[in-house]
Amino acid sequence: MILESLSSKIFITHMIQIILSRRLIMTKLKRISFCLWGLLLGISLILQASPEKTRRPMTVDDALNMTRVGNALISPDGKWVFFSKSELNWEKNRRDTKYYLIPAEGGEEFQYIGQEGGNSFQYSPDGQYLSFKRSVDKKSQLFLMRTSGGEGIQVTKHKTNIGFYRWSPLSDKIFFIADRPRTEEEEKKYQAGEDVIFVDEGPNGQREGRWKQIWVFDVKSREETLLLDQDLIINELDISPGGQQVLFTARETNRRNDGYKDEIYLLDVSTQKIKKLTNNKAPEYSPLWSPTGKYFAYLAADDKEWLNRNSKIWLMDPATGQHQLLSSSFEGSIRGLYWSPDGQYIYFNGQQGVNTNLFRIKVTNKKIEKLTDVQGTIMVTGFSKDRRRYVYIFSDYDTPPDVYTSPVTSFQPTRLTQVNPWVEEEIELATMKVIRWKSVKDYEIEGLLHLPANYQKGTKLPLILNIHGGPAGCFTNSFRASYHIWAGLGYASLSPNVRGSSGYTDHLREGNTIHQGDGIGKGDYWDLMHGVDKVIADGYVDPNQMGLRGWSYGGILGGWTITQTDRFKAASIGAGVYDWSSEYGMGFNHDVRLWHIGGTPWDNPQAYRSQSAYSYVKNVTTPTLLIHGMRDTTDTEGQSMLFFTALKDIGQVPCRYLRVPREPHGFREPRHQRIRDIEEIKWMQKYVQGIEWQPWERKDDKEEKKEEKKSK
């Protein structure tokens, strides 16, 4: 058998060096050594002549088949990591998730939760239990599982769905949020079919709303006690070190765009009285008690108005209501707060540009330290109780996500999983570089340029221009299969972080608002165009072979773009809004009224018309594919039908519309995802390159066809 591994080559080379370096005295030994030398040299030459394993381009099916990791938690003692693996179940048109434990310093994993699974996993602070939620009779209930062994046991039989929950620091209680139940009379009418929604009443909005309650569950007695039942929409909570006070965020209305009205409240467990700690026009979230209970940290963009800025870390004394901004010196996006045990530091995930790392801020002097410095995306998901070790998920442009741990004191990664080894072994992955360019009003824009692995300098490629959602989304240095699929088809991909993107300065974040710029579809459109100009000028792209694709706000800006220029040969736009007036009140658009257009359609009709792609639909010369989920309530599905009908009636460009049943804003069903991606590629290949492209055939489909033939 011919040895093929790199380790074998190293071993052979090492043996040759040993043999040649020794001066053997006896003639027979010399002859033997030379024979061995000849044999090993021959094997070495064969190995060197053996061709490397041929890599293949990535396909849509590869992307669907990838295993995904998530739910990573580290046990309070820092010895174990809990995580999930999600795998494709093509036959049942879903993804199946299993849960595992693995030693925090590496080792063999083993399955930990049964087939029924769960969600919202948490360790009790003392490490004795793993808690989670699971649906029982269509209601979400709490389960407890001893970490020493045994099965998960249902411990609540609540009348309504249990939502957000949190352990008390003493591990004796679990506080949770649940829907207020209907009265007996209300339930009777509802079951009889009297389910009309009075949108202007109570907690109702576009759907039936339910006021929320706060309950406490006693772990020892298994008793549930109602702590708070007021007309509030409650989102999240945190428990004081002594377990006697509860911080929670809530608002008094449930209208579609009222999320900005969230305030922080304090609940006294013994008296069951509440106190409103914030009262402004800015939403606050993620309140987190300090270990001493004297302060709490929270996130908010501002302490007065809801501004289109990055969230910042604030500190408040609940006794006095005095608060201060801690993270004013940090430019970027902040997620996930964790206190140090002594209350001196707050750890957080910080995104700056396209990379995300772990930081900490010292409370006393507001000094910020960068604890990791990777080119990629580190997302810390938990710390040991003593904050000496943490668990995180890492990926970069050519490394799929996996679970890692590291000590806090020095960044020493231990990789715990490699759930997609075949990607590294089989797939020819794209290369990536971060590029920057100047745009209108002197904005510097950053973007990602992905190229085929075998790209030769000077070759001009067809281009896919990617437009992100949000508009405060962003493209990051993380693994996206779509980049590699397009590269495998011979395309360059440009993914710009236009003004309005998160992860940069507040100045760039507010760049597409009416307060600082001209609103959406103005400066951000020119950011796209100047980025395209750059990759053309740098010799990467054929200007006569370009297509664009975008989803959500990417669909909105993509739709706008094809009404403003004829430089693109094809467009795929999904889940977008093309007429702002008709979307008013229907979709999630308070930010549009407040920041991006201003006013209302009746007070400011000209702005609503002038910033709608629908107003310029007669200008479209780009063959356009539209895609929309029929249960999308973020950007409503009628918007795509409106734009498609106009394109069809005008009749000057090819257009197609995919209406996808059961799908919300982000598609969930694997077969729908495959159809979406395949049809998008077919559209680009046809109109960008003039190719009648034949899609890949799934192995599952081939097997189904074979079985059909056998049965016949």
C-alpha positions as CSV (number, residue, x, y, z in Angstrom):
1,M,0.0,0.0,0.0
2,I,1.3,3.4,-0.9
3,L,1.5,5.8,2.0
4,E,-0.3,9.1,1.3
5,S,-0.3,11.1,4.5
6,L,1.9,14.1,5.3
7,S,3.0,12.5,8.5
8,S,4.2,9.4,6.6
9,K,6.4,11.7,4.4
10,I,7.9,13.4,7.4
11,F,8.6,10.0,9.0
12,I,10.4,8.7,5.9
13,T,12.5,11.8,5.5
14,H,13.4,11.6,9.2
15,M,14.5,7.9,8.8
16,I,16.6,8.8,5.8
17,Q,18.4,11.5,7.8
18,I,19.1,9.1,10.6
19,I,20.4,6.4,8.3
20,L,22.7,8.8,6.4
21,S,24.0,10.5,9.5
22,R,25.3,7.3,11.1
23,R,28.7,6.0,10.2
24,L,28.3,2.3,10.3
25,I,31.6,0.3,10.7
26,M,30.7,-3.1,9.5
27,T,30.4,-3.7,5.8
28,K,27.3,-5.8,6.0
29,L,25.5,-3.1,8.0
30,K,26.6,-0.6,5.4
31,R,25.2,-2.7,2.7
32,I,21.9,-3.1,4.6
33,S,21.7,0.6,5.3
34,F,22.2,1.5,1.6
35,C,19.5,-1.0,0.7
36,L,17.1,0.6,3.2
37,W,18.1,4.0,2.0
38,G,17.3,3.0,-1.6
39,L,13.9,1.5,-0.5
40,L,12.9,4.5,1.5
41,L,14.1,6.9,-1.2
42,G,12.0,5.0,-3.7
43,I,8.9,5.3,-1.5
44,S,9.6,9.0,-1.0
45,L,9.8,9.6,-4.7
46,I,6.5,7.8,-5.3
47,L,4.9,9.9,-2.6
48,Q,6.2,13.1,-4.1
49,A,5.0,12.1,-7.5
50,S,1.5,11.2,-6.2
51,P,-1.0,13.9,-7.2
52,E,-2.7,15.8,-4.4
53,K,-6.4,15.0,-3.8
54,T,-8.5,16.9,-6.3
55,R,-10.7,19.5,-4.6
56,R,-14.2,20.3,-5.9
57,P,-16.3,23.5,-5.9
58,M,-18.9,23.9,-3.2
59,T,-22.5,23.3,-4.1
60,V,-25.9,24.4,-2.7
61,D,-26.3,20.9,-1.4
62,D,-23.0,21.1,0.4
63,A,-24.3,24.2,2.2
64,L,-27.5,22.4,3.2
65,N,-25.6,19.3,4.4
66,M,-23.2,21.2,6.7
67,T,-23.5,20.5,10.4
68,R,-24.1,23.5,12.6
69,V,-23.0,24.0,16.1
70,G,-24.7,26.1,18.7
71,N,-26.1,26.4,22.3
72,A,-22.5,26.3,23.7
73,L,-22.3,26.5,27.5
74,I,-19.5,25.9,29.9
75,S,-20.3,24.3,33.3
76,P,-19.8,26.6,36.3
77,D,-16.7,24.6,37.4
78,G,-15.2,25.1,33.9
79,K,-14.8,21.3,33.3
80,W,-17.4,20.6,30.8
81,V,-18.9,22.2,27.6
82,F,-22.5,21.6,26.5
83,F,-23.3,22.2,22.9
84,S,-25.7,21.2,20.1
85,K,-25.2,19.9,16.5
86,S,-27.9,20.5,13.9
87,E,-28.0,18.2,10.9
88,L,-30.1,18.2,7.7
89,N,-33.0,15.7,7.6
90,W,-33.9,16.0,3.9
91,E,-36.6,13.4,3.9
92,K,-38.6,15.2,6.6
93,N,-37.6,18.7,5.3
94,R,-36.1,20.0,8.5
95,R,-33.0,20.1,10.6
96,D,-32.6,17.7,13.6
97,T,-30.7,18.9,16.6
98,K,-28.8,16.7,19.1
99,Y,-27.0,17.8,22.3
100,Y,-23.6,16.8,23.6
101,L,-21.1,17.1,26.5
102,I,-17.4,17.3,26.0
103,P,-14.5,18.0,28.4
104,A,-13.6,21.7,28.3
105,E,-9.9,20.9,27.6
106,G,-10.7,18.5,24.8
107,G,-11.7,14.9,24.6
108,E,-14.4,12.6,23.5
109,E,-17.9,14.0,23.2
110,F,-21.1,12.0,24.1
111,Q,-24.8,12.7,23.6
112,Y,-26.4,14.2,26.6
113,I,-30.1,15.0,26.0
114,G,-32.6,12.6,24.5
115,Q,-34.2,12.8,21.0
116,E,-36.9,15.2,22.2
117,G,-34.3,17.8,22.8
118,G,-35.2,21.2,24.1
119,N,-34.1,24.9,24.0
120,S,-33.0,27.7,26.2
121,F,-30.4,25.6,28.1
122,Q,-28.9,27.0,31.3
123,Y,-26.7,25.6,34.0
124,S,-27.7,26.3,37.6
125,P,-25.1,28.5,39.2
126,D,-24.0,25.7,41.6
127,G,-23.7,23.4,38.6
128,Q,-26.1,20.7,40.0
129,Y,-28.6,21.1,37.2
130,L,-29.0,21.7,33.5
131,S,-32.3,23.4,32.8
132,F,-34.1,23.7,29.5
133,K,-37.5,24.3,28.0
134,R,-39.5,21.7,25.9
135,S,-42.9,21.8,24.3
136,V,-45.5,19.7,26.1
137,D,-49.1,19.7,24.7
138,K,-48.1,22.8,22.6
139,K,-47.0,24.7,25.7
140,S,-43.4,25.5,26.6
141,Q,-42.5,24.0,30.0
142,L,-39.4,23.9,32.2
143,F,-37.3,20.7,32.6
144,L,-34.4,19.9,35.0
145,M,-31.7,17.4,34.5
146,R,-29.1,16.6,37.2
147,T,-25.6,17.0,35.8
148,S,-24.5,14.0,37.8
149,G,-26.7,11.8,35.6
150,G,-30.3,10.9,34.8
151,E,-33.0,12.0,32.5
152,G,-34.5,15.5,32.1
153,I,-37.7,15.8,34.3
154,Q,-40.6,18.2,33.6
155,V,-41.0,20.4,36.6
156,T,-43.7,22.8,35.5
157,K,-47.2,22.3,34.2
158,H,-47.9,26.0,33.5
159,K,-51.2,27.0,31.9
160,T,-49.4,29.1,29.2
161,N,-46.1,29.2,27.4
162,I,-43.0,29.8,29.6
163,G,-40.7,32.4,27.9
164,F,-37.5,34.0,29.1
165,Y,-36.2,32.5,32.4
166,R,-33.3,33.0,34.8
167,W,-31.8,31.1,37.8
168,S,-31.4,32.9,41.1
169,P,-27.7,33.1,42.0
170,L,-28.4,30.8,45.0
171,S,-29.7,28.1,42.7
172,D,-32.8,27.6,44.8
173,K,-35.3,29.3,42.4
174,I,-36.0,29.9,38.8
175,F,-37.8,33.2,37.8
176,F,-39.7,33.1,34.5
177,I,-41.9,35.2,32.2
178,A,-45.2,33.7,30.9
179,D,-48.3,34.8,29.1
180,R,-51.2,35.9,31.1
181,P,-53.8,33.2,30.6
182,R,-57.2,33.9,29.1
183,T,-60.1,33.9,31.5
184,E,-62.4,30.8,31.4
185,E,-65.0,32.8,29.5
186,E,-62.4,34.1,27.0
187,E,-61.0,30.6,26.4
188,K,-64.5,29.2,25.8
189,K,-65.2,31.9,23.2
190,Y,-61.8,31.4,21.6
191,Q,-62.2,27.7,21.2
192,A,-65.7,28.2,19.7
193,G,-64.2,30.3,17.0
194,E,-64.7,33.8,18.4
195,D,-61.1,34.8,17.8
196,V,-61.5,38.2,16.2
197,I,-58.5,40.5,17.0
198,F,-59.5,44.0,18.1
199,V,-56.2,45.6,17.1
200,D,-56.8,48.8,19.2
201,E,-57.5,46.9,22.4
202,G,-55.3,45.8,25.3
203,P,-52.1,44.0,24.3
204,N,-53.2,43.3,20.7
205,G,-51.3,44.3,17.6
206,Q,-51.4,42.7,14.2
207,R,-51.9,39.5,16.1
208,E,-53.5,38.6,19.4
209,G,-51.3,39.9,22.1
210,R,-50.9,38.7,25.7
211,W,-49.8,40.7,28.7
212,K,-46.9,39.0,30.5
213,Q,-46.5,37.8,34.1
214,I,-43.5,37.1,36.2
215,W,-43.4,33.8,38.2
216,V,-40.9,32.2,40.5
217,F,-40.5,28.4,40.7
218,D,-39.0,26.8,43.9
219,V,-36.6,24.0,42.9
220,K,-37.1,22.1,46.2
221,S,-40.8,22.3,46.7
222,R,-41.7,22.5,42.9
223,E,-44.2,25.2,43.6
224,E,-44.9,28.2,41.3
225,T,-45.7,31.6,42.7
226,L,-47.0,34.6,40.8
227,L,-45.0,37.7,41.5
228,L,-46.2,40.2,38.9
229,D,-49.4,40.5,36.9
230,Q,-49.8,44.0,35.3
231,D,-50.6,45.3,31.8
232,L,-47.0,45.0,30.6
233,I,-45.2,43.3,27.7
234,I,-42.1,41.9,29.6
235,N,-39.1,40.7,27.6
236,E,-36.2,39.7,29.9
237,L,-35.1,39.7,33.5
238,D,-32.2,39.3,35.9
239,I,-32.0,38.3,39.6
240,S,-30.1,40.2,42.3
241,P,-27.3,38.3,44.1
242,G,-29.5,37.8,47.2
243,G,-32.5,36.8,45.1
244,Q,-34.8,39.5,46.5
245,Q,-34.9,41.9,43.5
246,V,-35.7,41.4,39.9
247,L,-34.7,43.7,37.0
248,F,-36.8,43.4,33.9
249,T,-37.5,45.2,30.7
250,A,-41.0,46.0,29.7
251,R,-43.3,48.4,27.8
252,E,-47.0,49.3,28.3
253,T,-48.1,48.8,24.7
254,N,-47.9,46.0,22.1
255,R,-48.3,48.0,18.9
256,R,-46.2,46.8,15.9
257,N,-43.4,49.3,16.2
258,D,-43.4,50.0,19.9
259,G,-40.3,48.1,20.8
260,Y,-38.4,51.4,21.3
261,K,-40.6,52.1,24.4
262,D,-38.9,49.3,26.5
263,E,-37.9,50.6,29.9
264,I,-36.1,48.9,32.9
265,Y,-38.1,48.1,36.0
266,L,-37.2,46.9,39.5
267,L,-39.4,44.3,41.2
268,D,-39.2,43.7,45.0
269,V,-39.9,40.0,45.5
270,S,-41.2,40.3,49.0
271,T,-43.6,43.2,48.5
272,Q,-44.2,42.5,44.8
273,K,-44.1,46.2,44.1
274,I,-42.3,47.6,41.0
275,K,-40.3,50.7,40.3
276,K,-39.6,52.2,36.9
277,L,-35.9,52.9,36.7
278,T,-35.7,54.5,33.2
279,N,-38.2,56.8,31.6
280,N,-37.2,58.1,28.2
281,K,-37.6,57.5,24.4
282,A,-34.7,55.1,24.1
283,P,-35.0,51.3,24.5
284,E,-32.8,49.6,27.1
285,Y,-32.0,45.9,27.2
286,S,-29.8,43.2,28.7
287,P,-29.9,44.4,32.4
288,L,-27.3,42.5,34.4
289,W,-26.7,42.8,38.2
290,S,-23.2,43.3,39.5
291,P,-21.9,40.6,41.9
292,T,-22.3,43.0,44.8
293,G,-25.9,43.9,43.9
294,K,-25.1,47.6,44.2
295,Y,-25.2,48.4,40.5
296,F,-26.4,46.8,37.3
297,A,-25.1,47.1,33.7
298,Y,-27.3,47.3,30.6
299,L,-27.2,48.2,26.9
300,A,-28.7,51.2,25.2
301,A,-27.8,53.4,22.3
302,D,-28.6,56.6,24.2
303,D,-30.2,57.6,27.5
304,K,-32.7,60.1,26.0
305,E,-33.7,59.4,22.4
306,W,-33.8,56.3,20.3
307,L,-31.0,57.0,17.9
308,N,-29.6,54.9,15.1
309,R,-26.4,54.3,16.9
310,N,-24.4,51.3,18.2
311,S,-25.5,50.1,21.6
312,K,-23.3,51.0,24.6
313,I,-22.7,49.8,28.1
314,W,-24.3,51.8,30.9
315,L,-24.1,51.5,34.6
316,M,-26.9,52.4,37.0
317,D,-27.4,52.5,40.8
318,P,-31.0,51.2,41.3
319,A,-31.3,52.9,44.7
320,T,-30.7,56.4,43.2
321,G,-31.4,56.0,39.5
322,Q,-28.1,57.6,38.7
323,H,-26.5,56.2,35.6
324,Q,-23.3,56.7,33.6
325,L,-22.0,55.7,30.2
326,L,-19.0,53.3,30.5
327,S,-18.1,52.4,26.9
328,S,-18.0,55.8,25.2
329,S,-14.5,55.1,23.9
330,F,-15.5,51.9,22.1
331,E,-16.3,52.2,18.4
332,G,-18.2,49.1,17.2
333,S,-21.0,46.8,18.2
334,I,-21.4,45.3,21.6
335,R,-23.1,42.0,22.5
336,G,-23.2,39.7,25.5
337,L,-22.3,41.1,28.9
338,Y,-20.5,39.2,31.7
339,W,-19.4,40.5,35.1
340,S,-16.1,39.5,36.7
341,P,-16.7,37.8,40.1
342,D,-15.2,40.8,41.9
343,G,-17.3,43.3,40.0
344,Q,-14.3,45.2,38.7
345,Y,-14.8,44.3,35.0
346,I,-17.4,43.6,32.4
347,Y,-16.6,41.3,29.6
348,F,-18.3,41.6,26.2
349,N,-18.2,40.6,22.5
350,G,-17.1,43.5,20.4
351,Q,-17.3,43.8,16.7
352,Q,-15.0,46.3,15.0
353,G,-15.2,46.3,11.3
354,V,-15.5,42.8,9.9
355,N,-13.9,41.1,13.0
356,T,-15.3,40.2,16.4
357,N,-13.2,39.7,19.5
358,L,-13.5,39.5,23.3
359,F,-13.0,42.7,25.3
360,R,-13.4,43.8,28.9
361,I,-13.9,47.2,30.5
362,K,-12.8,48.3,33.9
363,V,-15.7,49.8,35.7
364,T,-13.7,52.3,37.8
365,N,-11.7,54.0,35.0
366,K,-13.6,52.8,31.9
367,K,-10.4,51.5,30.4
368,I,-11.1,48.9,27.7
369,E,-8.8,45.9,27.0
370,K,-8.8,43.7,23.9
371,L,-8.4,40.1,25.2
372,T,-8.3,38.4,21.8
373,D,-7.0,39.7,18.5
374,V,-8.1,37.4,15.8
375,Q,-9.0,38.0,12.1
376,G,-12.4,36.4,12.2
377,T,-15.4,36.1,14.4
378,I,-15.2,35.0,18.1
379,M,-18.5,34.8,19.8
380,V,-18.2,34.1,23.5
381,T,-21.3,32.3,24.8
382,G,-20.4,31.6,28.4
383,F,-17.8,31.7,31.2
384,S,-17.0,29.4,34.1
385,K,-18.3,30.8,37.4
386,D,-14.8,32.0,38.5
387,R,-14.3,33.6,35.0
388,R,-11.1,31.7,34.4
389,R,-12.3,29.9,31.3
390,Y,-14.8,30.7,28.6
391,V,-16.4,28.9,25.7
392,Y,-16.9,30.4,22.2
393,I,-17.8,29.7,18.7
394,F,-15.2,30.7,16.1
395,S,-15.3,31.0,12.3
396,D,-13.6,33.0,9.6
397,Y,-14.1,33.2,5.8
398,D,-12.7,29.7,5.1
399,T,-13.2,28.1,8.6
400,P,-16.7,26.8,9.4
401,P,-18.0,27.4,12.9
402,D,-16.8,25.2,15.7
403,V,-16.7,25.2,19.5
404,Y,-13.5,26.3,21.4
405,T,-12.5,27.1,24.9
406,S,-9.7,29.3,26.2
407,P,-8.4,30.6,29.5
408,V,-9.2,34.2,30.2
409,T,-5.7,35.3,31.3
410,S,-4.1,34.4,27.9
411,F,-5.7,33.5,24.6
412,Q,-4.9,29.8,24.2
413,P,-7.6,28.2,22.1
414,T,-8.6,24.6,22.5
415,R,-10.7,23.3,19.6
416,L,-13.4,21.0,20.9
417,T,-15.2,20.2,17.7
418,Q,-14.6,19.8,14.0
419,V,-18.1,19.1,12.7
420,N,-17.4,19.7,9.0
421,P,-14.0,18.2,8.3
422,W,-14.9,17.4,4.7
423,V,-15.1,21.1,3.9
424,E,-11.4,21.5,4.6
425,E,-10.5,18.1,3.0
426,E,-12.7,18.2,-0.2
427,I,-13.8,21.8,-1.0
428,E,-11.9,24.3,-3.1
429,L,-12.7,27.4,-1.0
430,A,-12.6,31.0,-2.1
431,T,-10.0,33.5,-1.1
432,M,-10.9,36.7,0.7
433,K,-9.5,40.1,1.1
434,V,-10.8,43.2,2.9
435,I,-10.9,46.3,0.7
436,R,-11.7,49.9,1.3
437,W,-12.8,52.8,-0.9
438,K,-13.9,56.4,-0.6
439,S,-17.5,57.3,-1.3
440,V,-19.7,60.4,-1.4
441,K,-19.4,62.9,1.5
442,D,-15.9,61.5,2.2
443,Y,-17.1,58.3,3.8
444,E,-14.6,55.4,3.9
445,I,-16.4,52.1,3.1
446,E,-15.1,48.7,3.9
447,G,-16.1,45.5,2.1
448,L,-15.2,41.9,1.5
449,L,-13.9,40.6,-1.9
450,H,-14.1,36.9,-2.4
451,L,-12.3,35.3,-5.4
452,P,-12.0,31.8,-6.8
453,A,-9.2,29.8,-5.3
454,N,-7.4,29.5,-8.6
455,Y,-7.8,33.2,-9.5
456,Q,-5.0,34.5,-11.8
457,K,-4.1,38.2,-11.4
458,G,-5.4,40.3,-14.2
459,T,-8.3,38.0,-15.0
460,K,-11.6,39.8,-15.2
461,L,-14.4,37.8,-13.6
462,P,-18.2,38.1,-13.6
463,L,-19.3,39.9,-10.4
464,I,-22.0,39.2,-7.7
465,L,-22.7,42.3,-5.7
466,N,-24.1,41.3,-2.3
467,I,-26.2,43.8,-0.3
468,H,-26.8,43.1,3.4
469,G,-30.0,43.4,5.4
470,G,-30.8,45.7,8.3
471,P,-30.2,48.4,7.2
472,A,-27.9,48.0,10.3
473,G,-26.7,44.6,9.3
474,C,-23.1,44.0,8.2
475,F,-20.8,41.5,6.4
476,T,-18.3,39.9,8.7
477,N,-15.2,37.8,8.5
478,S,-17.1,34.6,9.1
479,F,-18.0,31.5,7.1
480,R,-20.7,31.9,4.5
481,A,-21.2,29.0,2.1
482,S,-22.7,31.3,-0.5
483,Y,-19.3,33.0,-1.1
484,H,-17.7,29.7,-1.9
485,I,-20.6,28.6,-4.1
486,W,-20.3,31.7,-6.3
487,A,-16.5,31.4,-6.3
488,G,-16.9,27.8,-7.5
489,L,-19.0,29.0,-10.3
490,G,-16.3,31.4,-11.3
491,Y,-17.6,34.6,-9.9
492,A,-16.0,37.4,-7.8
493,S,-18.2,38.5,-4.9
494,L,-18.2,42.0,-3.4
495,S,-19.9,42.5,-0.1
496,P,-19.9,46.2,1.0
497,N,-20.6,47.4,4.5
498,V,-22.3,50.6,3.3
499,R,-23.2,53.6,5.5
500,G,-25.8,52.4,8.1
501,S,-23.9,49.2,8.8
502,S,-23.2,48.2,12.4
503,G,-19.7,47.4,13.7
504,Y,-18.2,50.7,12.8
505,T,-18.5,54.3,14.2
506,D,-21.8,56.0,15.1
507,H,-21.0,58.4,12.3
508,L,-21.1,55.6,9.7
509,R,-24.1,54.0,11.5
510,E,-26.1,57.2,11.1
511,G,-24.9,57.9,7.6
512,N,-28.1,56.7,5.9
513,T,-30.4,58.7,8.2
514,I,-32.1,62.0,7.4
515,H,-30.4,63.6,10.4
516,Q,-26.9,63.1,9.0
517,G,-27.4,62.2,5.3
518,D,-30.1,61.9,2.7
519,G,-31.9,58.8,4.0
520,I,-31.9,55.3,2.6
521,G,-31.2,54.8,-1.1
522,K,-29.0,57.8,-1.4
523,G,-25.5,57.6,0.1
524,D,-25.7,53.9,0.6
525,Y,-26.5,53.4,-3.1
526,W,-23.3,55.4,-4.0
527,D,-21.3,53.3,-1.6
528,L,-22.3,50.3,-3.6
529,M,-21.5,52.0,-6.9
530,H,-18.1,53.2,-5.8
531,G,-17.2,49.8,-4.5
532,V,-18.1,48.3,-7.9
533,D,-16.0,50.9,-9.6
534,K,-13.0,50.0,-7.4
535,V,-13.1,46.3,-8.2
536,I,-13.4,47.1,-11.9
537,A,-10.5,49.6,-11.7
538,D,-8.4,47.0,-9.8
539,G,-8.8,44.6,-12.7
540,Y,-10.9,41.9,-10.9
541,V,-14.2,42.4,-12.6
542,D,-15.7,42.4,-16.2
543,P,-18.0,45.5,-16.1
544,N,-20.2,43.8,-18.7
545,Q,-20.9,40.7,-16.5
546,M,-22.4,41.9,-13.2
547,G,-25.3,40.8,-11.1
548,L,-26.7,41.9,-7.7
549,R,-28.5,40.1,-4.9
550,G,-30.0,41.2,-1.6
551,W,-32.5,40.1,1.1
552,S,-34.6,42.3,3.4
553,Y,-32.9,45.7,3.4
554,G,-30.6,44.1,0.7
555,G,-33.8,43.6,-1.3
556,I,-34.9,47.1,-0.7
557,L,-31.6,48.7,-1.7
558,G,-31.2,46.2,-4.5
559,G,-34.6,47.1,-5.9
560,W,-33.7,50.8,-5.6
561,T,-30.4,50.2,-7.4
562,I,-31.9,48.6,-10.5
563,T,-34.2,51.7,-10.9
564,Q,-31.1,54.0,-10.8
565,T,-28.6,52.2,-13.1
566,D,-28.5,49.9,-16.0
567,R,-25.0,48.5,-15.3
568,F,-26.3,45.1,-13.9
569,K,-27.3,42.3,-16.1
570,A,-29.3,40.5,-13.5
571,A,-30.8,41.0,-10.0
572,S,-32.2,38.7,-7.4
573,I,-34.1,40.6,-4.7
574,G,-36.0,39.1,-1.8
575,A,-38.2,40.1,1.1
576,G,-38.0,43.8,0.2
577,V,-40.1,46.9,0.4
578,Y,-40.6,48.8,-2.9
579,D,-43.3,51.3,-1.9
580,W,-43.0,52.9,1.5
581,S,-46.5,54.4,1.6
582,S,-48.3,51.1,1.2
583,E,-46.1,49.4,3.8
584,Y,-46.8,52.0,6.4
585,G,-48.5,50.3,9.3
586,M,-48.1,46.8,7.8
587,G,-44.4,46.1,8.3
588,F,-41.7,46.8,10.9
589,N,-41.1,50.4,9.9
590,H,-40.9,52.7,12.9
591,D,-37.2,53.3,12.1
592,V,-38.1,54.3,8.6
593,R,-40.5,57.0,9.8
594,L,-38.1,58.2,12.5
595,W,-34.7,58.0,10.8
596,H,-34.7,57.1,7.1
597,I,-37.5,59.0,5.4
598,G,-39.1,61.1,8.1
599,G,-42.7,61.9,8.9
600,T,-45.7,60.0,7.6
601,P,-47.0,59.3,4.1
602,W,-49.7,62.0,4.5
603,D,-47.5,64.7,6.0
604,N,-44.4,64.0,3.9
605,P,-45.8,62.3,0.7
606,Q,-43.0,63.5,-1.6
607,A,-40.3,61.9,0.5
608,Y,-42.2,58.6,0.7
609,R,-42.6,58.6,-3.1
610,S,-39.1,59.8,-4.0
611,Q,-37.4,57.1,-1.8
612,S,-39.6,54.2,-3.1
613,A,-38.2,52.0,-5.9
614,Y,-41.8,51.6,-7.2
615,S,-41.8,55.3,-8.2
616,Y,-39.1,54.6,-10.7
617,V,-40.0,51.1,-11.8
618,K,-40.3,52.2,-15.5
619,N,-36.5,52.8,-15.4
620,V,-35.7,49.1,-14.8
621,T,-33.7,47.4,-17.6
622,T,-32.3,44.6,-15.4
623,P,-33.8,41.1,-15.6
624,T,-35.2,40.7,-12.1
625,L,-36.0,37.7,-9.9
626,L,-38.2,38.4,-6.9
627,I,-38.5,36.0,-3.9
628,H,-40.8,36.4,-0.8
629,G,-42.1,34.2,2.0
630,M,-45.9,34.3,2.2
631,R,-45.8,34.5,6.0
632,D,-43.4,37.4,6.1
633,T,-44.6,40.1,8.5
634,T,-41.4,42.1,8.7
635,D,-41.5,43.2,5.1
636,T,-44.9,42.1,3.8
637,E,-45.3,39.8,0.9
638,G,-47.5,42.1,-1.1
639,Q,-44.6,44.4,-1.8
640,S,-42.9,41.9,-4.1
641,M,-46.2,41.2,-5.8
642,L,-46.6,44.9,-6.4
643,F,-43.1,45.3,-7.9
644,F,-43.4,42.1,-10.0
645,T,-46.8,43.1,-11.4
646,A,-45.4,46.5,-12.4
647,L,-42.5,44.9,-14.1
648,K,-44.7,42.4,-15.9
649,D,-47.2,45.1,-17.0
650,I,-44.5,47.4,-18.3
651,G,-43.0,44.4,-20.1
652,Q,-39.6,45.6,-21.0
653,V,-37.5,43.2,-18.9
654,P,-37.6,39.5,-18.1
655,C,-38.9,39.0,-14.5
656,R,-40.0,36.1,-12.3
657,Y,-41.6,35.9,-8.9
658,L,-41.2,33.0,-6.4
659,R,-43.9,33.1,-3.7
660,V,-42.9,30.6,-1.0
661,P,-45.6,29.1,1.2
662,R,-45.3,28.9,5.0
663,E,-42.0,30.9,5.1
664,P,-41.5,34.0,7.3
665,H,-38.8,36.7,6.8
666,G,-36.0,34.1,7.0
667,F,-36.7,30.8,5.3
668,R,-36.8,27.7,7.5
669,E,-37.6,24.7,5.3
670,P,-34.5,23.1,3.6
671,R,-36.4,22.3,0.3
672,H,-37.5,25.9,0.0
673,Q,-34.0,27.1,0.7
674,R,-32.6,24.8,-2.0
675,I,-35.2,26.0,-4.6
676,R,-34.5,29.6,-3.7
677,D,-30.7,29.2,-4.1
678,I,-30.9,27.1,-7.3
679,E,-33.3,29.5,-9.0
680,E,-31.1,32.4,-8.1
681,I,-28.0,30.8,-9.6
682,K,-29.9,29.8,-12.7
683,W,-31.0,33.5,-13.1
684,M,-27.5,34.9,-12.7
685,Q,-26.0,32.3,-15.0
686,K,-28.5,33.0,-17.7
687,Y,-28.5,36.8,-17.7
688,V,-25.0,37.6,-16.4
689,Q,-23.1,35.0,-18.5
690,G,-25.6,33.8,-21.0
691,I,-25.4,30.2,-19.7
692,E,-28.4,27.8,-19.6
693,W,-27.1,26.3,-16.3
694,Q,-28.1,22.8,-15.2
695,P,-28.4,22.5,-11.4
696,W,-26.8,19.8,-9.3
697,E,-28.9,16.8,-8.5
698,R,-29.2,15.8,-4.9
699,K,-28.1,12.2,-4.0
700,D,-31.3,11.9,-2.0
701,D,-33.3,12.7,-5.1
702,K,-31.3,10.1,-7.2
703,E,-32.1,7.4,-4.6
704,E,-35.8,8.3,-4.6
705,K,-35.9,8.0,-8.4
706,K,-34.2,4.6,-8.2
707,E,-36.7,3.4,-5.6
708,E,-39.6,4.6,-7.8
709,K,-38.2,2.7,-10.8
710,K,-37.8,-0.5,-8.7
711,S,-41.4,-0.2,-7.4
712,K,-42.7,0.1,-11.0
